[in-house]
Each structure stands twice: as C-alpha cells, then as structure tokens.
Amino acid sequence: MRERPPVADPLPRPVVDSHCHLDVVDRHLGEGPGPDDALALAREAGITRVVQVGCDVASSQWAADFAGARPDVLAAVALHPNDAPRILEREGRSGLEAAYDAIEALAAMPRVRAIGETGLDYYRTRSDDAQAVQHESFRRHIDIAKRNDRTLVIHDRDAHADILRILDEEGAPDRVVFHCFSGDAEMAQHCADRGWLCSFAGVVTYKNADGLREALRGLPREAILVETDAPYLTPVPHRGAVNASYLVPLTVRAMADVRSQSLEQLCDDLWSNSERAFGPL
C-alpha cells in the first residue's frame, strides 16, 4: 500500500473541491481515507465543501444519498460517457432507457445540483458505434440539465470539437463546467466568452502541462474552478499517490503562481465561482 500524502498547508480562505469521487477511494482503492475521514482532512486544509460526482446509476445514487446526509457535500449525477455504451451492450435499449430515467429522478433531489459527469471520451471509446451512443447520452444529459435547472458538468477527453458542436446544436444549460479542463488557450477563451467555467485539477502542476497553464493564465477570474477528481490526478509533489480533497491547496497555490494572483484573491474567486455553479449549501 502506498503511503498517504500529508495534509497540505491550509489555504487562507475556504475553497470548494468542485469534483471528487469519495466512493471510488472507499470501494475500490482501499488506500485513501474513507469518505468521512477524507472530509475531515479536507477541512484541516481549508476545503470546506466538496461536490461528489456520480458516473453510473449506483454511484449517482450514492452521491445523492451522501450529499443528503452531509451539510458539506453537494452531488452531481450522470452516466459517464464510457458507461453509456457498456450499459447498452450489457442490458440493451431498455436498460439504457432505465438508466436515463434513474438519473432524471435523482436530478430532482434538492442536494443534487449538477448533471455530470457527462460528455464524450474518445480516448477509451473509439468505435463509431460506441461514440454514437456517447453522443446520444450527452444530448440526453443536456436535456435533463436544462429541464431540471441543473449545472452541466462535462467530461471531455480528446473530443473538444464534438463537445462544442453538440452544445451549440442542443443549446447549453445556463451553467456549464468543463471538468478537468484539458483544452488550449483558444478553447478556454471560447468557454469564457459563453460564461462557462473551466475547472482545473492537479494536472496543472505537471511538468508537461504548459499549454494548460497558458489556458489558465488567460482566463478571467469568474471562469475558474478547482477540483481533485480524487482519487485521480494527484498534484505534484505527490503524483502517483491516491488523491483526496485535502491536497487541493497544492493545486490552488500552483494556480495562483501561474496567474500571478494573490492566493487570497484566488481563493475568494474560486469560492464565489463555485457558489455560482452549484449554489449555496
């Protein structure tokens, strides 16, 4: 078992981890802190709220239930783009429709503030048929978000052009977050021009992420969020360890350096942007 990184030095202002998967650490990795411990450690680092994100019906139900029982957690629910083709293959059209219906029902819960993570992933799903199912699923989730007045949280991996095209064709919801933003400066400006938010994970601390840092540097203050995507994408100097919300300060400090912005001001911006994206507790 890998050694757990120490709690990062606390931030001067509270910040929200806008995207994490506490259940994945708990159920699958067995190396990170359990959900309650993870939140206690996060508070030590100044991370006083998290958005727990679902990727299938089971994890979305877990997210909704956990947020309903915790004053410091909000939830997002969806079928991950890689999951929709698997459901169709495994359970057929009726199973996929039942999964959409389950997400729709969860979306109405008051502690569920977002539909996500949804979108497109061409890195792991490459066949034309599977990508067509992803397109369908993304469109269905956009519709759910709009009809329930929920924020849309987008997973975009190697699919920038099609993501933007489908958003234009369907009409984006009022609030859109690009989870673990991976585009360039031009795409970041495209998002900012439309009032969409770009959320940055520990990747922004990686040596080979110059293009991502350039995108972050050019964004207006109102267009930025921070996340862990825990247990993944652990920031330097702990890359390779299990990520958790208590490591957010490492990413935030790196972001402040990239933007030549005071840490206090960036924390305040991240907090207000999170409230705009997900609402108050």
C-alpha positions as CSV (number, residue, x, y, z in Angstrom):
1,M,0.0,0.0,0.0
2,R,1.3,3.4,-0.9
3,E,1.9,6.0,1.8
4,R,-0.8,8.6,2.2
5,P,0.4,12.1,1.5
6,P,0.3,14.5,4.4
7,V,-2.3,17.2,4.6
8,A,-1.3,20.3,2.6
9,D,-0.8,23.6,4.4
10,P,-4.2,25.1,4.8
11,L,-5.4,27.9,2.5
12,P,-6.1,31.4,3.8
13,R,-9.7,31.2,2.7
14,P,-12.1,28.3,2.3
15,V,-12.3,26.7,-1.1
16,V,-14.6,24.1,-2.7
17,D,-13.4,20.9,-4.3
18,S,-15.7,21.0,-7.3
19,H,-15.3,17.4,-8.4
20,C,-14.4,14.3,-6.5
21,H,-15.3,10.6,-6.2
22,L,-15.1,9.8,-2.5
23,D,-16.9,6.5,-3.1
24,V,-14.2,5.3,-5.5
25,V,-11.5,5.6,-2.9
26,D,-13.7,3.8,-0.4
27,R,-14.9,1.0,-2.6
28,H,-12.1,0.2,-4.9
29,L,-8.7,1.6,-4.0
30,G,-8.6,0.9,-0.2
31,E,-5.6,3.2,0.1
32,G,-7.0,6.6,0.6
33,P,-9.2,7.9,3.5
34,G,-12.8,6.8,3.7
35,P,-15.4,9.5,2.9
36,D,-15.9,10.8,6.4
37,D,-12.2,10.9,7.1
38,A,-11.5,12.5,3.7
39,L,-13.9,15.3,4.5
40,A,-12.3,15.8,8.0
41,L,-8.9,16.0,6.5
42,A,-10.1,18.4,3.8
43,R,-11.4,20.8,6.5
44,E,-7.9,20.9,8.0
45,A,-6.7,22.1,4.6
46,G,-9.4,24.8,4.3
47,I,-11.5,22.7,1.9
48,T,-14.9,23.1,3.5
49,R,-17.2,21.8,0.7
50,V,-17.0,19.2,-2.0
51,V,-19.1,18.2,-5.0
52,Q,-19.4,14.4,-5.1
53,V,-19.8,13.2,-8.7
54,G,-21.6,10.1,-10.0
55,C,-20.5,8.1,-13.1
56,D,-23.3,5.5,-13.3
57,V,-26.6,4.9,-11.6
58,A,-25.2,3.2,-8.5
59,S,-22.5,5.9,-7.9
60,S,-25.0,8.7,-8.7
61,Q,-27.4,7.2,-6.1
62,W,-24.5,7.1,-3.6
63,A,-23.7,10.7,-4.3
64,A,-27.2,11.9,-3.9
65,D,-27.7,9.9,-0.6
66,F,-24.3,11.0,0.8
67,A,-25.0,14.7,0.0
68,G,-28.4,14.4,1.6
69,A,-26.8,13.3,4.8
70,R,-23.9,15.7,4.9
71,P,-24.0,19.5,5.2
72,D,-20.7,20.0,3.4
73,V,-21.4,17.9,0.3
74,L,-23.3,18.6,-2.9
75,A,-23.9,16.0,-5.6
76,A,-23.7,15.6,-9.4
77,V,-25.4,12.6,-11.1
78,A,-24.9,11.1,-14.6
79,L,-23.9,8.2,-16.8
80,H,-20.2,8.7,-17.6
81,P,-19.7,8.8,-21.4
82,N,-17.8,5.5,-21.3
83,D,-20.6,3.9,-19.3
84,A,-23.5,4.5,-21.7
85,P,-22.2,2.2,-24.4
86,R,-21.5,-0.5,-21.8
87,I,-25.0,-0.4,-20.5
88,L,-26.5,-0.6,-24.0
89,E,-24.3,-3.6,-24.8
90,R,-24.9,-5.3,-21.5
91,E,-28.6,-4.5,-20.9
92,G,-30.0,-3.4,-24.2
93,R,-32.1,-0.4,-25.1
94,S,-34.5,-0.9,-22.2
95,G,-31.6,-1.0,-19.7
96,L,-30.1,2.3,-21.1
97,E,-33.5,4.0,-21.0
98,A,-34.0,2.8,-17.4
99,A,-30.6,4.3,-16.6
100,Y,-31.6,7.7,-18.1
101,D,-34.8,7.6,-16.1
102,A,-32.9,6.9,-12.9
103,I,-30.6,9.9,-13.5
104,E,-33.7,12.0,-14.2
105,A,-35.3,11.0,-10.9
106,L,-32.1,11.8,-9.0
107,A,-31.7,15.2,-10.7
108,A,-34.8,16.4,-8.9
109,M,-33.3,15.9,-5.4
110,P,-32.5,19.2,-3.8
111,R,-28.9,18.3,-2.9
112,V,-28.2,17.3,-6.5
113,R,-27.0,20.5,-8.1
114,A,-25.5,19.2,-11.3
115,I,-25.8,16.7,-14.1
116,G,-22.4,15.1,-14.7
117,E,-20.0,13.9,-15.4
118,T,-21.3,13.5,-18.9
119,G,-19.8,14.3,-22.3
120,L,-17.5,12.5,-24.7
121,D,-14.4,10.3,-24.3
122,Y,-12.6,9.3,-27.4
123,Y,-9.5,8.1,-25.6
124,R,-11.2,4.9,-24.2
125,T,-14.2,4.7,-26.6
126,R,-13.0,4.7,-30.2
127,S,-15.5,2.7,-32.3
128,D,-18.0,4.7,-34.3
129,D,-21.0,2.8,-32.8
130,A,-19.9,3.4,-29.2
131,Q,-19.2,7.1,-29.9
132,A,-22.7,7.4,-31.4
133,V,-24.1,6.1,-28.1
134,Q,-21.9,8.7,-26.3
135,H,-23.4,11.5,-28.5
136,E,-26.9,10.3,-27.7
137,S,-26.1,10.1,-23.9
138,F,-24.6,13.6,-23.9
139,R,-27.6,15.1,-25.6
140,R,-29.9,13.3,-23.1
141,H,-28.0,14.7,-20.2
142,I,-28.0,18.2,-21.6
143,D,-31.8,17.9,-21.8
144,I,-32.0,16.7,-18.2
145,A,-29.9,19.5,-17.0
146,K,-32.0,22.1,-18.8
147,R,-35.3,20.8,-17.7
148,N,-34.2,20.5,-14.1
149,D,-32.2,23.8,-14.0
150,R,-29.0,21.9,-13.1
151,T,-25.4,22.7,-13.9
152,L,-23.9,20.6,-16.7
153,V,-20.6,19.0,-15.7
154,I,-18.7,17.9,-18.8
155,H,-16.1,15.1,-19.2
156,D,-14.1,16.0,-22.4
157,R,-11.3,13.7,-23.4
158,D,-9.9,14.0,-27.0
159,A,-13.3,15.3,-28.1
160,H,-13.2,19.1,-28.0
161,A,-14.7,19.8,-31.4
162,D,-17.7,17.4,-31.0
163,I,-18.4,18.6,-27.4
164,L,-18.6,22.2,-28.6
165,R,-20.7,21.3,-31.6
166,I,-23.2,19.3,-29.6
167,L,-23.5,22.1,-27.0
168,D,-24.2,24.5,-29.9
169,E,-26.8,22.2,-31.5
170,E,-28.6,21.4,-28.3
171,G,-28.3,24.8,-26.6
172,A,-26.2,24.8,-23.4
173,P,-27.8,25.0,-20.0
174,D,-27.4,28.2,-18.1
175,R,-24.4,26.9,-16.2
176,V,-21.7,24.7,-17.7
177,V,-18.5,23.4,-16.1
178,F,-15.7,21.7,-18.1
179,H,-14.4,19.2,-15.5
180,C,-10.6,18.7,-15.5
181,F,-10.3,21.2,-18.4
182,S,-7.9,19.9,-21.0
183,G,-8.2,22.4,-23.8
184,D,-5.9,25.1,-25.0
185,A,-6.0,28.8,-24.6
186,E,-8.3,29.3,-27.6
187,M,-10.8,26.8,-26.2
188,A,-10.6,28.4,-22.8
189,Q,-11.5,31.7,-24.3
190,H,-14.4,30.1,-26.2
191,C,-15.7,28.8,-22.9
192,A,-15.2,32.1,-21.1
193,D,-17.0,34.1,-23.9
194,R,-20.1,31.9,-23.2
195,G,-20.0,32.2,-19.5
196,W,-18.8,28.6,-19.0
197,L,-16.5,27.6,-16.2
198,C,-13.2,25.7,-16.6
199,S,-12.2,23.5,-13.6
200,F,-8.5,22.7,-13.1
201,A,-7.2,19.6,-11.4
202,G,-3.7,18.5,-10.3
203,V,-2.7,18.2,-14.0
204,V,-2.0,21.9,-14.0
205,T,1.0,21.2,-11.7
206,Y,2.6,18.6,-14.1
207,K,5.8,19.4,-15.9
208,N,4.4,18.8,-19.4
209,A,1.2,20.9,-18.9
210,D,2.5,24.2,-20.3
211,G,-0.5,24.5,-22.7
212,L,-2.9,24.1,-19.8
213,R,-1.1,26.7,-17.8
214,E,-1.3,29.1,-20.7
215,A,-5.1,28.5,-20.8
216,L,-5.4,29.1,-17.1
217,R,-3.3,32.3,-17.3
218,G,-5.6,33.9,-19.9
219,L,-9.0,33.1,-18.2
220,P,-11.0,35.8,-16.5
221,R,-11.4,35.5,-12.7
222,E,-15.1,34.5,-13.0
223,A,-14.3,31.5,-15.2
224,I,-12.2,29.3,-13.0
225,L,-12.8,26.4,-10.6
226,V,-10.5,23.9,-8.9
227,E,-11.0,20.2,-8.3
228,T,-9.2,17.0,-7.4
229,D,-11.0,14.4,-9.4
230,A,-10.0,12.3,-6.4
231,P,-8.7,9.7,-6.2
232,Y,-7.1,10.5,-9.6
233,L,-4.8,13.3,-10.9
234,T,-2.9,13.9,-7.7
235,P,-0.9,17.2,-7.8
236,V,2.9,17.4,-7.6
237,P,4.8,16.5,-5.5
238,H,2.6,13.5,-4.7
239,R,1.8,12.5,-8.3
240,G,1.1,8.7,-8.2
241,A,-0.4,8.7,-4.7
242,V,-4.1,8.5,-4.1
243,N,-5.6,11.9,-4.4
244,A,-8.0,13.5,-1.9
245,S,-9.6,16.9,-1.3
246,Y,-7.0,17.8,1.4
247,L,-4.5,18.2,-1.4
248,V,-6.4,20.9,-3.2
249,P,-4.2,23.6,-1.7
250,L,-1.3,22.3,-3.7
251,T,-3.2,22.9,-6.9
252,V,-4.6,26.3,-5.8
253,R,-1.1,27.6,-4.9
254,A,0.2,26.5,-8.3
255,M,-2.8,28.2,-10.0
256,A,-2.1,31.4,-8.1
257,D,1.5,31.3,-9.2
258,V,0.6,30.7,-12.9
259,R,-1.9,33.7,-12.8
260,S,0.4,36.0,-10.8
261,Q,-2.6,36.4,-8.5
262,S,-2.7,36.7,-4.7
263,L,-3.6,33.4,-3.0
264,E,-6.4,35.2,-1.0
265,Q,-8.0,36.7,-4.1
266,L,-7.9,33.4,-6.0
267,C,-9.5,31.6,-3.0
268,D,-12.3,34.1,-2.9
269,D,-12.8,33.8,-6.7
270,L,-12.9,30.0,-6.5
271,W,-15.5,30.2,-3.7
272,S,-17.8,32.7,-5.5
273,N,-17.5,30.8,-8.8
274,S,-18.4,27.5,-7.0
275,E,-21.5,29.1,-5.5
276,R,-22.5,30.4,-8.9
277,A,-22.0,27.0,-10.4
278,F,-23.6,24.8,-7.7
279,G,-25.5,27.1,-5.4
280,P,-25.1,27.6,-1.6
281,L,-25.4,24.7,0.8
